[in-house]
Amino acid sequence: MALQDHLCGETLTMSTEPDFTTKTPRGFRMRGRKTLLVSALALGVAGALGGQALTTAVAPAFAQSTEINPAPAPALPSFSGIIERVKPAVVSVRVKGVDPTKVAGGDDSGPQSGPGSIPGLDQLPDDHPLKRFFKQFGQQGEGQGGPKRSPRKFGMSQGSGFFISADGYVVTNNHVVQGGQDVEVLTDGGDTLKAKVVGTDSRTDLALLKIDGAKKDFPFVKFDSAKDTKVGDWVLAVGNPFGLGGTVTAGIVSARGRDIGAGPYDDFLQIDAAVNHGNSGGPTFNLKGEVVGVNTAIYSPSGGNVGIAFSIPSEVASDIVQKLKSEGKVARGYIGVQIQPVTEDIADSLGLKKAEGALVAEAQKGTPGEQAGLKSGDTILKVNGETVEAARDLSRKIGGMAPGTKVQLTYWRDGREQTTELTLGKLPETQEASLKTQDDEDSGEPSANVKLGIQVTPASKVAGSGDKGLVVTGVDDDGSAAGKLESGDLILQVGDREVSSARDVTASLDAAQKGGKKSVLLRVKRGDATRFVAIEIGRG
């Protein structure tokens, strides 16, 4: 391009179009042209003033680009320091002479929600490395398409555990040692030691062992003293999966207070660290190296790890272990009432503002609960002033107290709170809960149907039904009782009225409707269990 410098009468020849690469943005190229035009004119003026003509090509000046370095990615945590401290305290537990008929579960890993076999393993060739691996460690199969086998059939089980003291006390799961005769502990250093069972607690699935004739100091770990483990915290599981020995996996706390239906004291930590067969009884650590849980169960549709494992929290385990150490067993408080959850419908029927507490379905004769005046239909709201959030919460509170403890109960009856005091009895050995609870499925889930729709006949007219109440002889599929009542159920009470005729039922329903209630409680006996069922009546 040529620019005419009229001021000096000479031609100023200048290259003003630099060789931009294709990477240069178009907008930038246009701005560069304008800048060069102005610069060339300025140079022309300067040349005129200096009496000389500039004929030199001028290369454009570009702004220096600033290189922006990305921020370094946060480093992943390393757990090596923690593991070096705690791993020596973790052991493998081997039990011989197991009687399969006395053992709950059915594999060496304890309770789980799936079969113990590996799907498709029996379809692999006999020389396949995976098949040889699992066959070696007793997981499955004899090869040649032979039958699957379980180690328990050969009188052997295995699990994990950990030292809690220098003198050789070891914590593990009850189901690991249950039914066994000889117990061995294999330390992280490779020593095999004989151990005896000090005590077990089947209700929390904990057991305490003691090394025979311990003459040396064992490395040990402690339970979390702060007991403040939160959802999202890092955790480390150390154990003996498939008999391989000390194995470490990492994850986080996925949830707290999990109820998996194992018993009335369920209060598990849910973790996503890999837990497999043989990890039962092993510890779960926090990043301070403290035990926050004892691994006891996995959810496994396939038999392997799917990232859902359950650990007994340290606040439960430490208390139970201390009792086993001092007494060899756990004695629990006992009220003697059968309870069930309070649903929204039940709360509405009783006039409660919130669906919380534990509804008394039946007070057993001669128990502390009956002697204190509790009766069917009461809803226990507080224990010693502490709120009872759910039925299982009551079980845990009472079960955590010693027999002979005096407690104050706050309960709901006749539309108001009342209190009573009682002295806890001792939970009978045959009982499975300090307070026998109904399954959630028996608690009366609401139905979309609105008609009552039942046919009844006096119990006195049905052989074997006694002389009180009404026997259900038919349930309308479109009625609100559908799915809640069934033929053969014995209705003992509707609302606050004991019933002996269909007329009594009608009168109770009318009274409930006049009182503005949307549903009414029926006390129903099915088999040997008595429970309450809430049935909608608002549009009946």
N, C-alpha and C positions, 0 to 999 in steps of 0.2 A: 504493500500500500504506500502511496506517495502523498506526503503532506506538503502543500505549498506554503513556504514562509514568505509572505508578502512584505514583511517588515524589512527583511534584508535583501530582497530581490533574488534570493537563491533558492534552489530546490533542496529541500531537506529530505534526503532519502533514508527512511527508517523502517525496519521490520517491526511491525506492531502486532503481529499474530504469532505468538509462540506456539510450538508444537505440543498442544495439549493431548494427553493420552485419553483413551476412551473412558478411563476411570474418573475423569474430571467432570463434576456435575455441570449440566448445561447452564444453570443459573450463574455458577461461578465463572464460566468462560465469558459470559456477557458482561459481567461486572469487570472482568479483567480488561476487556476491550475499551471500555469507557475510561478506565483509569489510565491506560496507555495513551489514549488520545490527549487527555489533559496533560500528562507528563511530556509528551512530544511538543505540544504548543509552548509549554513553559520553557523547555530547552531551546526552542526557536527564539523566543524572546531574549533569553540569556545570551544566545549566540549573537544576536543583533547588537546587544549592548556591548558585547566584547569585540565587535568588529570582525568576528570570524563566523564561518559557517560550520556547523556540526554535520558531519556525514557518517559518523560511527553508529552502527546498529546497537541499540540498547536492549539488553535482556530484562524482562520484567522481574520484579522482586515478589516472592511469595511469602505469606505468613508461615512461620514455623508451626507444624502440627504438633500437638501435645499428646503423647501416648498415655492412655489411661490404663493402668494395670488393674485387673479385677482383684477384688478383695480376696484374700486367701480363704478357702473353705474351712469351716470349723473342723478341727481334728476329731475323729471318732474316739470315744473314751477307750482307754485300755484298762482292763481289769486285772492285769498280771500281778500287780502289787497286792491286791486284796486276796487273790487266789493263792499266792505263795503263803499268806498268813493262815488262811482258813482250811485249805485242802487237806493238810495233814490230820485234821480232826475228823474228817469224813471217812466212814468205813463201809465195807460191804458186809451184809448179814446173811449167813447161810443157815438154813434150818433143815435138819434131817428128821426122819421118822414122822413126817406130816401125815395125818389121817384126813383124806379128802372130805370125808363126811362131816368133819368138825370145822371145816374152814369155809368162811364166807367168801364169796367171789368165785374164782375158778382158774386163776392164772397167777403168775408170780409178781404181778404189778399192782394187785389190789383192785378196788372198785373201779369200774369204767363202764362206758356206755357202748360197748361194742365187743365183738369176738376177739380172741387173742391171736388168731392166725393172720398171716399176711396174704391178702387176696391175690390169686394167680400164681402163688409160689409153687404150688404142686404142678403147674403147667410147664415149669421150666425144666430143661434137661438136667439130668443128675449131676453133670460136671459143671453146671453153671456156678460161677463164684458166689452169687447171692444165695443159691440153694445150699451150697456147702457151708456158707457162713451161718445161716440160721439153723441148719441142722447141727452144727458144731456146738452152738450155744443153747440147744434144746428148745428152740422156738417152735419148730413144726416139722413134721414129716419124717418118713423113713426112706424116701426116695422110691423109685420104681412104682410111683403112684400109690404107695402104701398109705395106711391110715395116719391121720394127724395125731400127734401125741402131746400131752401136757406134762411138764415136769412134776406136777403134783401127784400124778398117777404112780410115780416112782418114789414117792415119799420124800421129795426134796423141794424146797422153795428158797427164794433169795430176794433180797431187797437191799435197802441202804439204811444208814443211821449216822449218828455223830456223837462224839464225846462232849459231855457237858461239865465234866470235872476231871481233875488230874488223877483221881483215884479210880477211874475206870467205869463211870456210869455212862451208859449209851442210850440215846432216845431213838426209837424207831416206830413203825406202825404196828398196831395190834394184829392186823391181818397178815403181817409178815411172819409172826411167830406163833400165831394161833394154831393149836393142834399139834405143834411140834414137840419133839423130845430133846434133841441135842441142838444147841445153838452155838455157832461159831462166828467170830468177828474177824474179818480180814482187814488189817490196817493199811493205810496208804503206803507204809514202808514195806509191806509184804509179809508181815507177821500174821500167823493164824492163831487166834486165842479162843479158849473156851469161855462161854458166858452163861449166866443163869438169868432167868426171868424174875425180876424183882416184883413187878406188878403190871397189870394191863387194865385198860378201860375201853371196852368195846363201843361205848356210846360216842366217844370222840376218836376212836381208832388210834389210840396211843399206847405204847408199851415202853417200859424202862428195863434195861438190862444192866448187869454188873459183871465185869471181867473177873473170872475166878483167880484168886491169888495174885492180884496185881501188885507188882513190886517196884514199878517204875512210874514216873510221872508221864501221863499221856497229854498230848496237845489237845486243847479243848476250846470250844467256842461258847459264847453267851447269848442268851435271848435278848432281843431288842428291849432296852429298858424304857425308852421314850414311848414306845407303842404308838407311833404317829405315822405309820406307813400310809401313804396316800396313793390314790389312783394316778398313774403316770410315772411313779418312781421306778428307777432302775432296780432290777433284782437279778440275782445269779443263783441258778440251781446246780447243785453238785450231787452226783449220785453214781449209781452202778447200773446203767441201762444194759439190758441183755447180758449181764454178767461181765461186761467189759472192764469194770473197775472205774476208778475216779474219772468222771467226765463232767465237764463244765459247760453250761449253756446260759445264755443271757436273754433278758426280755424286760418287760415292764409289768407293773400291777395293772391288770385290765379292769378289775372291779373289786369291790369289797362287799362283805355281808351276803355272799352267795348261799342260797339254799338249794341243794341238789337232791333233796329227798332222802338223804342217808339217815336222818334221825331228827329228833326235836331240837337238837343243839347245833344244827348246821349254821355255820357263820364263817364261810370259807373266803380266803383270798383267791381271786382268779388271776392267773398269770399266763403270759404267752411264751415264756421260756420253754424250750423243748423238754418235755418230760415223757419218758417211755417206760416200757416194762423194766422193772428192777429199780426204778427211781423211788419207789414207795418207801417212806421213812426218812428220805434224805432231806437236808436242809435247804431252805431258800434264804439267801443273804441279801442285806442291803449293802450300800456302798461303803458302810463303816465296818463291814465284816461281822455284823450282828445277825443272828437268826431271826427272821421276821415270819417264817412259816415252816411247817413240816409237810412236805409233799405227800399227798395221800390218794389222789384220784385224778383221772383224766377223762375228758369227753372224747371218745374215739369211735366213730362209726366204722372205721376200717381196722382198728386194732393198733394203729400207730399214732404218732404225734400229729395233731392238727392245730396246735397253738392254743389249746384250751386245757389248762391244768388247774387243780384246786389244792390249796395248802391250808392247813390248820394254822390260824394266826397265832403269833407268839403270846398274846395276852391270854389265850385259852390254853395253849400247850404248856406254858411255864407254870401255870397254876395246877394243872392236872399232874404234871411231872413231879412237882413238889409234894403233892398228896401221895403219889405212888411211892416216892422215896421214903416218906415218913411213915406211911401206913400200909403200903402194899396194895391199896385199893382206893376207890373214890366213893365216899358216901354222900348222897345228894338229898336235898330237902324235898318234901313231898306234901302237896295239898290234898290230892285225892279228888280232883274234879276232871271231867272230860270237857275239853274246850274245842272251839272252832273259830275260824276267822270272822271278822265283822265286815260284811260287804256293804256297799252303798245302800242296797235295798234293806238290809237288816238294820243299818243305822237309821234309815228313815222310819222304819216300822217301830223302832224303840224310842224315837225322838232324840237321837244323838245328833250333834252338830257335825261330827266327823266320823268317818269309818275307821275307827281305831279301837284298841282294846282286845280283850279275849272274851268271847261269849261262852258262858257255862251251859253246856248241853245237858250235863248230868253231874250231880254231886254224889259220889259213891258213899254208901252207908258205912258209918263208923270211922270215917276219915276226918282229919283236921278241918277240911273244908266244910263238911256237913255239920260238924260240931260247932263251927263258928257261925252257922246260919246261912251259908251260901246255898242257893238253890237254882234249879234250872231257870234260865232266862236272865240271870244276872250277867252284867258285863263288867269284867274287872278292868279298871282304868289305870290304877296306879299301885305300885308296891313301894311302901315306905316313902311315899311322896314322889317317886319317879314314874314318869308316864310309861304306860305299856302301849307300844305302838302297834303291835300285832300279837297274834296268839303265840307264835314261836318266841317272841320277845319275853313273854311271861314264863315260858318253859325255861329259857336260859337264865332268867333272873332267879327263879326259885331253885333250879337245879344247881346254881352256883353257890347256894347257901347250905350250911351244914344242918343236919337234923337237930332239932331242939332250938333253932333260932326263932325268936319272936318277930313277927312281921305284922305290919298294918296294911290292909288292903282297902282300897277305895273302889267302890263298884256302883253301877247304875241300876236302879230298880224303881219302877213306878214313876219314871220321869224326873228323878232327882238322884244326886250323888249321896251315897251312904258309906260308912266305914265299919270295919270289923277287925279285930285282932285275933291272931291264932299262933300256935306254936307248930312249927313244921315237923312232920313225921319223917321217917326214913323211907326212901324209895325202895319198895320191895325188889328183890333180886330178879324176879320174873317180869317186872315192869320194864317197858322199853322207853319210858319217858317219865320225867317227874310229873308232868301233866299230860295225860294222853290226849293227843290232838287228832282231829279229823283231817283227812286229806282235803286239799283245796277244792277238789272236784265235788266234795260233798257239802260245800258251803253255800250252795244255792245261788248259782250265777243267774242273772236276770234273763228273761225270755222276751221275745218280741210279741208273743201272743198276750192277749189281755183278758180273756175269759177264764174263769176258774176251771171249769170243765172236768169235774171228777164225779165219780159215782162211789158212794160209800155204803157200808152196812155196819151195824153195831158189832163190836168185837165179840160180844157174848154169843153171837150167832155163827161165829166162825171157829171151828174146832182148833184148839191150840193157841188162840189169840188172846186168851184171858177175858176179863170182864170189863176192862176199861178202854175207852177210846173207840175209834172207827177204823175199819179196815177198808182200804181203797180197793175197789173191785173193777174200776175202769178209769182210763184217763183219755180225755178228748185230745186228739192230735193238734187241734187248733186252739186249745185252751192255754192259759198262762201257766198251768201246772205241768204242761208237757215238758218232758226232759228233767223235771224236778221230782215228780212223784211217779210211782209205778204201782201196778197192781200188787197187792200184798203188803204195802206199807201200812203201818199202824199210826193213825193221827191221834195224838194224845191231847193236844192243846191247839187252839186257834186264837191268836192274840193273847189275852190274859185269861181266857176262859177254857176250862177243861171241857171236852166235848164227848157226848155219848150218842148224839143223833144228828141227822142232817140239819135239823132245825137249829141246833146249837151253832153249827158252822155258819148258817145264814145270818143268825143274830150277831155273831162276832164280826162278820164281814160288814154288815150294816153299821155297826158301831165304829169300826175303823174308818169307813167312808165318811161318816158324819164328823169324825175327828180330823178330817182333812188328810188322812194318810193315803199314800199312793200304793202301799203294799202292806201285807200282814204276815206276821210270823206264825208258822206252823211248827209245832214240836212233833217230830216224826221218828218212829222207831222202825229201823230196817235191820232184820237179823238181831244181833246183840248190841248194835250201836244206836244210840239216840242222838239226833242232831236237830238243828233248826233250819227251816227252809223259808225264805222270803218269797212270796208270790204276789205279783202285781194285781191290784184290784181297782185301780183308778177309773177304768173304763168298762168295768164288768157289768 
